[in-house]
Amino acid sequence: MGQAQPISTQASSFAALLALTDKFGALPSGYITIHNTDHARVGLQLETTAEFEVWRAALQIASEDVELRSWNGSTWLQADGTFQGVTVHLTGFGIEVPAAEERAA
């Protein structure tokens, strides 16, 4: 196991998250993650596709960049955008897919 990075390496993610709350404070809240990876990344998991869509539009993520994903009985939307140089990974849950369609996905 390698040496842990200091929390200061995630400062740009924290700054972007703070700026997101300042600029889009009225948008729906979600489950927020900040990952300790090689690049700055903030994750925002939303409970519904409507909440996902509001954030997608606010971050100006093109609709063609949205992916429909399915695994282990769950289906969700996901897309990556950039805000202040930081990747923002959106995930929107609340999609009900009939079992036959899920197998085809």
CYANA upper distance limits for C-alpha pairs under 8 A (distance plus 0.5 A):
  5 GLN  CA      9 THR  CA      7.31
  5 GLN  CA     36 ASN  CA      8.37
  7 ILE  CA     11 ALA  CA      7.72
 10 GLN  CA     14 PHE  CA      7.01
 10 GLN  CA     34 ILE  CA      8.30
 10 GLN  CA     36 ASN  CA      7.39
 10 GLN  CA     40 ALA  CA      7.07
 11 ALA  CA     15 ALA  CA      6.59
 12 SER  CA     16 ALA  CA      6.57
 12 SER  CA     40 ALA  CA      7.02
 12 SER  CA     86 VAL  CA      7.56
 13 SER  CA     17 LEU  CA      6.63
 13 SER  CA     34 ILE  CA      7.26
 13 SER  CA     40 ALA  CA      5.97
 13 SER  CA     41 ARG  CA      6.56
 13 SER  CA     42 VAL  CA      6.65
 13 SER  CA     86 VAL  CA      6.77
 14 PHE  CA     18 LEU  CA      6.71
 14 PHE  CA     34 ILE  CA      8.31
 15 ALA  CA     19 ALA  CA      6.67
 16 ALA  CA     20 LEU  CA      6.53
 16 ALA  CA     83 PHE  CA      7.18
 16 ALA  CA     84 GLN  CA      6.57
 16 ALA  CA     86 VAL  CA      7.17
 17 LEU  CA     21 THR  CA      6.86
 17 LEU  CA     42 VAL  CA      7.75
 18 LEU  CA     22 ASP  CA      6.85
 19 ALA  CA     23 LYS  CA      6.54
 20 LEU  CA     24 PHE  CA      6.06
 20 LEU  CA     25 GLY  CA      7.65
 20 LEU  CA     83 PHE  CA      8.47
 21 THR  CA     25 GLY  CA      5.04
 24 PHE  CA     58 ALA  CA      8.32
 27 LEU  CA     54 VAL  CA      7.79
 27 LEU  CA     55 TRP  CA      7.74
 28 PRO  CA     46 LEU  CA      8.48
 28 PRO  CA     51 GLU  CA      6.70
 29 SER  CA     46 LEU  CA      7.90
 30 GLY  CA     44 LEU  CA      6.39
 30 GLY  CA     45 GLN  CA      5.89
 30 GLY  CA     46 LEU  CA      5.40
 30 GLY  CA     47 GLU  CA      7.67
 31 TYR  CA     43 GLY  CA      8.35
 31 TYR  CA     44 LEU  CA      6.20
 31 TYR  CA     45 GLN  CA      5.49
 31 TYR  CA     46 LEU  CA      7.18
 32 ILE  CA     42 VAL  CA      7.63
 32 ILE  CA     43 GLY  CA      5.99
 32 ILE  CA     44 LEU  CA      5.26
 32 ILE  CA     45 GLN  CA      6.98
 33 THR  CA     42 VAL  CA      6.25
 33 THR  CA     43 GLY  CA      5.28
 33 THR  CA     44 LEU  CA      7.11
 34 ILE  CA     41 ARG  CA      6.52
 34 ILE  CA     42 VAL  CA      5.20
 34 ILE  CA     43 GLY  CA      6.69
 35 HIS  CA     40 ALA  CA      7.98
 35 HIS  CA     41 ARG  CA      6.46
 35 HIS  CA     42 VAL  CA      7.22
 35 HIS  CA     43 GLY  CA      8.31
 36 ASN  CA     40 ALA  CA      8.27
 37 THR  CA     41 ARG  CA      8.14
 39 HIS  CA     86 VAL  CA      8.42
 40 ALA  CA     86 VAL  CA      5.74
 40 ALA  CA     87 THR  CA      6.77
 41 ARG  CA     86 VAL  CA      6.17
 41 ARG  CA     87 THR  CA      5.18
 41 ARG  CA     88 VAL  CA      6.37
 41 ARG  CA     89 HIS  CA      7.74
 42 VAL  CA     86 VAL  CA      7.73
 42 VAL  CA     87 THR  CA      6.74
 42 VAL  CA     88 VAL  CA      5.38
 42 VAL  CA     89 HIS  CA      6.70
 43 GLY  CA     88 VAL  CA      6.25
 43 GLY  CA     89 HIS  CA      5.17
 43 GLY  CA     90 LEU  CA      6.61
 43 GLY  CA     91 THR  CA      8.32
 44 LEU  CA     88 VAL  CA      7.71
 44 LEU  CA     89 HIS  CA      6.64
 44 LEU  CA     90 LEU  CA      5.52
 44 LEU  CA     91 THR  CA      6.80
 45 GLN  CA     90 LEU  CA      6.46
 45 GLN  CA     91 THR  CA      5.15
 45 GLN  CA     92 GLY  CA      6.56
 45 GLN  CA     93 PHE  CA      8.21
 46 LEU  CA     51 GLU  CA      6.63
 46 LEU  CA     52 PHE  CA      6.45
 46 LEU  CA     90 LEU  CA      8.04
 46 LEU  CA     91 THR  CA      6.44
 46 LEU  CA     92 GLY  CA      5.30
 46 LEU  CA     93 PHE  CA      6.74
 47 GLU  CA     51 GLU  CA      7.54
 47 GLU  CA     52 PHE  CA      8.45
 47 GLU  CA     92 GLY  CA      6.47
 47 GLU  CA     93 PHE  CA      5.53
 47 GLU  CA     94 GLY  CA      6.49
 48 THR  CA     52 PHE  CA      6.87
 48 THR  CA     92 GLY  CA      6.03
 48 THR  CA     93 PHE  CA      5.55
 48 THR  CA     94 GLY  CA      5.26
 48 THR  CA     95 ILE  CA      8.04
 49 THR  CA     53 GLU  CA      6.53
 49 THR  CA     77 LEU  CA      7.86
 49 THR  CA     92 GLY  CA      5.59
 49 THR  CA     93 PHE  CA      6.56
 49 THR  CA     94 GLY  CA      6.77
 49 THR  CA     95 ILE  CA      7.63
 50 ALA  CA     54 VAL  CA      6.90
 51 GLU  CA     55 TRP  CA      7.01
 51 GLU  CA     92 GLY  CA      7.71
 52 PHE  CA     56 ARG  CA      6.53
 52 PHE  CA     77 LEU  CA      8.38
 52 PHE  CA     90 LEU  CA      7.45
 52 PHE  CA     91 THR  CA      7.24
 52 PHE  CA     92 GLY  CA      5.47
 53 GLU  CA     57 ALA  CA      6.59
 54 VAL  CA     58 ALA  CA      6.73
 55 TRP  CA     59 LEU  CA      6.59
 55 TRP  CA     90 LEU  CA      8.33
 56 ARG  CA     60 GLN  CA      6.53
 56 ARG  CA     61 ILE  CA      5.78
 56 ARG  CA     62 ALA  CA      8.20
 56 ARG  CA     63 SER  CA      8.46
 56 ARG  CA     79 ALA  CA      8.38
 56 ARG  CA     90 LEU  CA      8.09
 57 ALA  CA     61 ILE  CA      6.74
 57 ALA  CA     62 ALA  CA      8.44
 59 LEU  CA     81 GLY  CA      7.00
 59 LEU  CA     82 THR  CA      7.91
 59 LEU  CA     83 PHE  CA      7.73
 60 GLN  CA     81 GLY  CA      8.11
 61 ILE  CA     65 ASP  CA      7.32
 61 ILE  CA     79 ALA  CA      7.99
 61 ILE  CA     80 ASP  CA      7.86
 61 ILE  CA     81 GLY  CA      6.26
 62 ALA  CA     66 VAL  CA      7.81
 65 ASP  CA     79 ALA  CA      6.64
 65 ASP  CA     80 ASP  CA      8.24
 66 VAL  CA     77 LEU  CA      7.05
 66 VAL  CA     78 GLN  CA      6.18
 66 VAL  CA     79 ALA  CA      5.30
 67 GLU  CA     77 LEU  CA      6.10
 67 GLU  CA     78 GLN  CA      5.82
 67 GLU  CA     79 ALA  CA      6.81
 68 LEU  CA     75 THR  CA      7.69
 68 LEU  CA     76 TRP  CA      6.39
 68 LEU  CA     77 LEU  CA      5.22
 68 LEU  CA     78 GLN  CA      7.13
 69 ARG  CA     75 THR  CA      6.09
 69 ARG  CA     76 TRP  CA      5.86
 69 ARG  CA     77 LEU  CA      6.61
 69 ARG  CA     78 GLN  CA      7.82
 69 ARG  CA    105 ALA  CA      8.48
 70 SER  CA     74 SER  CA      6.06
 70 SER  CA     75 THR  CA      4.70
 70 SER  CA     76 TRP  CA      6.91
 70 SER  CA    102 GLU  CA      7.66
 70 SER  CA    105 ALA  CA      7.58
 71 TRP  CA     75 THR  CA      7.04
 73 GLY  CA    102 GLU  CA      8.44
 75 THR  CA     93 PHE  CA      7.34
 75 THR  CA     94 GLY  CA      8.26
 75 THR  CA     95 ILE  CA      6.40
 75 THR  CA     96 GLU  CA      7.70
 75 THR  CA     97 VAL  CA      7.73
 76 TRP  CA     91 THR  CA      7.20
 76 TRP  CA     92 GLY  CA      6.01
 76 TRP  CA     93 PHE  CA      5.21
 76 TRP  CA     94 GLY  CA      7.57
 76 TRP  CA     95 ILE  CA      6.64
 77 LEU  CA     90 LEU  CA      8.44
 77 LEU  CA     91 THR  CA      6.04
 77 LEU  CA     92 GLY  CA      5.44
 77 LEU  CA     93 PHE  CA      7.11
 78 GLN  CA     89 HIS  CA      7.66
 78 GLN  CA     90 LEU  CA      5.92
 78 GLN  CA     91 THR  CA      4.92
 78 GLN  CA     92 GLY  CA      6.85
 79 ALA  CA     89 HIS  CA      6.44
 79 ALA  CA     90 LEU  CA      5.84
 79 ALA  CA     91 THR  CA      7.31
 80 ASP  CA     87 THR  CA      7.00
 80 ASP  CA     88 VAL  CA      6.08
 80 ASP  CA     89 HIS  CA      4.99
 80 ASP  CA     90 LEU  CA      6.61
 81 GLY  CA     87 THR  CA      6.22
 81 GLY  CA     88 VAL  CA      5.61
 81 GLY  CA     89 HIS  CA      7.00
 81 GLY  CA     90 LEU  CA      8.35
 82 THR  CA     86 VAL  CA      5.86
 82 THR  CA     87 THR  CA      5.05
 82 THR  CA     88 VAL  CA      6.10
 83 PHE  CA     87 THR  CA      7.01
 83 PHE  CA     88 VAL  CA      7.23
 97 VAL  CA    101 GLU  CA      6.84
 97 VAL  CA    102 GLU  CA      6.48
 98 PRO  CA    102 GLU  CA      6.76
 99 ALA  CA    103 ARG  CA      6.89
100 ALA  CA    104 ALA  CA      7.19
101 GLU  CA    105 ALA  CA      6.93
